Amino acid sequence: QVQLVESGGGVVQPGGSLRLSCAASGFTFSSYGMHWVRQAPGKGLEWVAFIRYDGSNKYYADSVKGRFTISRDNSKNTLYLQMNSLRAEDTAVYYCAKALRDYGDYGVSDYWGQGTLVTVSS
Amino acid sequence: EIVLTQSPATLSLSPGERATLSCRASQSVSSYLAWYQQKPGQAPRLLIYDASNRATGIPARFSGSGSGTDFTLTISSLEPEDFAVYYCQQRSNWPNTFGQGTKLEIK
């Protein structure tokens, strides 16, 4: 069965950096695009970033462009989100999610991890 | 960026009733709209993709319709487990965007 397990969350000061990881299993990771989606406490869902199955194409929300970098290591079945210049408004649960369709740039996600909490506070 | 507006913000209904949730896009997204359900403390669950296609394992009481800018998620007869928050999402343009959500609560 598909499993996505996020890690790397925690408390960080404003202006700091953090790298999130998402370990994937139960499907051919190298064939699917992957997303990061976040949810601030008590708020709705916000799409953050997408990476194509082979890493050749990436998209970002305007709110994180230039500060966050999505990447993947298909040999390790792992997705990453490098977050720099963190702000209080980046505080959220961060979910990784698998694209519904293989290959291409597909915006719908059929499997989600349980999320990892990032808190940006001094 | 395409803005999705969901209505109503909160919908109060009883089990067995029919629920109709709306999602309106600021510009056409063709049929590239999905619906998700989220319960407290849980990750979102995909219900509908490309406006009207039920995801694997989703009960037939959930249906989606619409195209262009106006979309509807219908739950034909509410079960106790259907009370949750529902989000629409467009994949027509990057960045992908979500609506702000509709909370479906027990009346």
Interface residues (C-beta under 8 A of the other chain):
Chain A: H35 V37 G44 L45 E46 W47 F50 Y59 Y60 A61 D62 Y95 L100 D105 Y106 G107 V108 S109 D110 W112 G113 Q114 G115
Chain B: E1 Y32 A34 Y36 Q38 Q42 A43 P44 R45 L46 Y49 D50 A55 T56 V85 Y87 Q89 Q90 R91 W94 P95 N96 T97 F98 G99 Q100 G101
